[in-house]
Amino acid sequence: MTGETRAMVDRTRDARRPADRGALLAVVATLLCCTVGLAFIPAASAKREHSKSSKSEATKTSRHEAAKAGGGEAPAVSSGEASAAQEAPGAQEASSAQEETSEGTSQEAAGAPGAATGDAAGAATGKHKGSGHKGSEHKGSEHKKGSGKSKEKEASEPPKSKEGTSGAPAGSGTVGAGAPAPTLATAAAVAPAPAPAIATVAVPSAPTAAPTVTAAKSGLGGSTRTAHRPPRARRTAAAPQHPTGTPSSRAVLGASSSRATLAHKPRRARAVALGRRTTGRSSPLVTTITRIVDVVPTALRVLVVGLLALALLLALVLAVRSRLSARRMRRLERQRAELREDVGLLQAALLPAIPARLGVVDTSTAYQPAAGPGAGGDFYDVFALADGRLAVIVGDVSGHGRKALPHTALVRFTLRAYLEAGLSPRDTLQTAGAVLERQLSGVFATVVVAIYKPRERVLVYACAGHPPPIVIGAGADLGTDARALAPITVCAAPPLGVGARTGTRQTTVALPGRAQLCFYTDGLTEARVGAELFGSSRLIDTLAELGPRTTASALLARVSERADARPDDMAACLLGVAGDERAPAVLLEQLELDREDAASERTERFLLACGVAPRAAAEAIAAAGAAVAGGGTVVLELRHSGAGPEVALQREQLSYIHARRASAEVAL
Amino acid sequence: MRTQAGSTDSSQSTHTAFAIGRQDLDARTSVIAVAGELDLATAPELKWTLLDALEEGHSQLILDLSGTSFMDSTALGVLVGVNRSFEQGGTLAIVCAHAGVLKIFELSGVDGVFAILPTLEDALAAVRARAGHGAHVAEAG
């Protein structure tokens, strides 16, 4: 039963794994959707904005103009950067990059699709041509880079900025000449390299600073712009005509830069060259995506966004579902745990708690279900009878699992009732065999029933298809195993419920000294050690190793440890009797015979095994045959005293069984 | 004479491979030979083989355990159950000479319940004698 439950739990665990995987998948899908969605949506919206709002167009134009300006090829850059800085000084570089990209795109859209951004812008404005456009292109590419990898750029560009100043003195120079700011710009351009760190700080500076940035940019990369904060400030001061405090820095920029541009057209050319170089550095992937997005019609874009939203929804649904299934699994697992507990309680009801000491006898019991389908069916009971006597029942019902439980209870309580009523072990088994035959309906039970009489220091036991108890004493004259009393197994009584008369054998053992009694089920002896059975001799060895004070649980633990496989339940009951060094000995063997048994060679074997001489055995069998010739049964008794066994015949006296047989005979 | 293929159980790889073979000697007599160990795993197969033979009208069954080295309580349960179903007519004889298996029969007290014989010839003779006796009883009744 436990094995089954365990397997179920395992299955549950297995089933839960895919659910987890589903959740993970859902999360990944969601993230992917989010990323792609974010990349698409701003682009689309920017495009829409560009095509629809005239105001934005105007702004752009101004920017383009700025781009064209000689000193301010960068202006556009600066404006873009400024805006980027304003919008997202820190982590939103990406978004600013997108914005800039969109800007570039819009310009491109206005002009020829294949043409450079700068050209497109030029076409759109219509005012500036040739090199001027290139300036704007330059700006576009720089934007991307600047915002996308602003810091990286800052670090890598200083050399370039220098190059710009030196290689194109006109660039910075021009700016300086054309406008009041230019001078400052030059200074800035030179300065940048030594202090790239400042650059970062410079970006988020107030809108007013933007123009300055423009100036710096015109000549060089992003690094330059950063370095130019002081120039900027000065510039703003120097050019009061530009409203420093204007809320829209871009507009301001545009105006100022455009002016500068107009004044310094020659610079543009150089800037263009620079720009081209920069364009080469811009990520082709971004450009490609930008172009693709551009070509895609608005309806399709909406569709894509819709699909993405759907995917997102799906991912969410999946996540929720996996979460729900995980919860359901948890609940199932909990229910199984409860079920297992219930089964444990049920088993405990069948396997009563036994006090550690009953009267003068140390008692211990243990049960260990098989690790598999063989679990269930074993039972035991130990209880005190009147006069301080102690009764023990250990048995095993055929069949396993749940189905064995009712029969287990039936057999145990029936046997207990007869023992409590005062029947001897053999009479108990015989009566129970006759009574339970019908009720067991095909199931059979092997049982050992015993009564220990402390006053007489005698153990009386009877088996029905069950292994006899192991009796370990102190003496050396115990039997073949030299440690335990050797039981006689010939003519063992059959189990309860096999349709045969049982309760035919009983053994009485004297326990004058210290002794240990072990009642067990065949699960112990049928455990496997390699290809072999554990066997009773290994069991005796194990008991001897554990010593007289050991418990049943310790015994089962040791057997489990030594065995490689346990296909059946194991139940054990140990009784410890204190005393001196005198060895236990068999006092009396009883065998009930009917007419057929009396004629069987088994009876002869039994007598011989008990140590009866062949001649005496033949005489005893003849006498028994004569006694049962007219029906009924007779009990053969072998009393062991000092010398050889004495054989005697006793008439069966169990009234219930006789009455039952008599009625059966009448019916025939 | 009809021969049915035996089945094998590979799960018993650590022990002798388990196999059951059935041979029908005549319309009423069937010999079922078991090799390997009869335990919790293999006993059900024995049960179905015996019941199949019974359903096909073979009332005289001989169970040959010559190749069997071990038998547990589950297998005993199968034999007891089949033996009981014979109460309405039919006989079961067991061929067994293996000391260990004989000991199991003895320990469980069912050696008196079954007809256990050392050889197949003895078992055949016993089954036919009992069948003849049964027929004789039936005639008398």
Contacts between the chains, C-beta under 8 A, distances in Angstrom:
chain1	res1	chain2	res2	distance
A	373	B	40	7.0
A	374	B	40	5.0
A	374	B	74	7.9
A	396	B	73	6.7
A	398	B	73	6.2
A	398	B	74	7.0
A	398	B	76	7.8
A	398	B	77	4.0
A	398	B	80	8.0
A	399	B	77	7.3
A	400	B	40	7.7
A	442	B	81	6.0
A	442	B	84	7.2
A	444	B	77	6.3
A	444	B	80	5.8
A	446	B	73	6.6
A	446	B	108	6.7
A	463	B	109	7.5
A	464	B	109	6.7
A	465	B	76	7.9
A	465	B	107	7.8
A	465	B	108	4.3
A	465	B	109	4.7
A	465	B	110	6.7
A	466	B	108	7.9
A	467	B	107	6.3
A	489	B	103	7.3
A	489	B	106	5.5
A	489	B	107	5.1
A	490	B	106	6.3
A	491	B	109	8.0
A	491	B	112	7.8
A	492	B	106	6.1
A	492	B	107	5.7
A	492	B	108	6.8
A	492	B	109	3.9
A	493	B	109	4.7
A	494	B	108	7.0
A	494	B	109	3.8
A	494	B	110	5.0
A	494	B	112	6.9
A	494	B	113	5.6
A	495	B	80	7.7
A	495	B	108	6.5
A	495	B	109	6.6
A	495	B	110	7.3
A	498	B	80	4.5
A	498	B	83	7.9
A	498	B	84	7.5
A	498	B	110	6.3
A	498	B	113	6.0
A	499	B	80	7.6
A	499	B	83	7.6
A	499	B	84	5.3
A	499	B	87	7.3
A	499	B	113	7.6
A	500	B	109	8.0
A	500	B	110	7.4
A	500	B	112	6.9
A	500	B	113	4.8
A	502	B	109	7.0
A	505	B	109	7.9
A	522	B	72	7.2
A	522	B	73	5.8
A	526	B	72	5.6
A	526	B	73	8.0
A	530	B	14	7.8
A	531	B	14	5.9
A	531	B	15	5.4
A	533	B	70	6.8
A	567	B	39	6.3
A	567	B	40	5.3
A	567	B	41	7.9
A	567	B	72	7.5
A	568	B	40	7.1
A	568	B	72	7.2
A	568	B	73	7.5
A	597	B	112	7.3
A	600	B	112	7.1
A	602	B	111	7.1
A	602	B	112	6.4
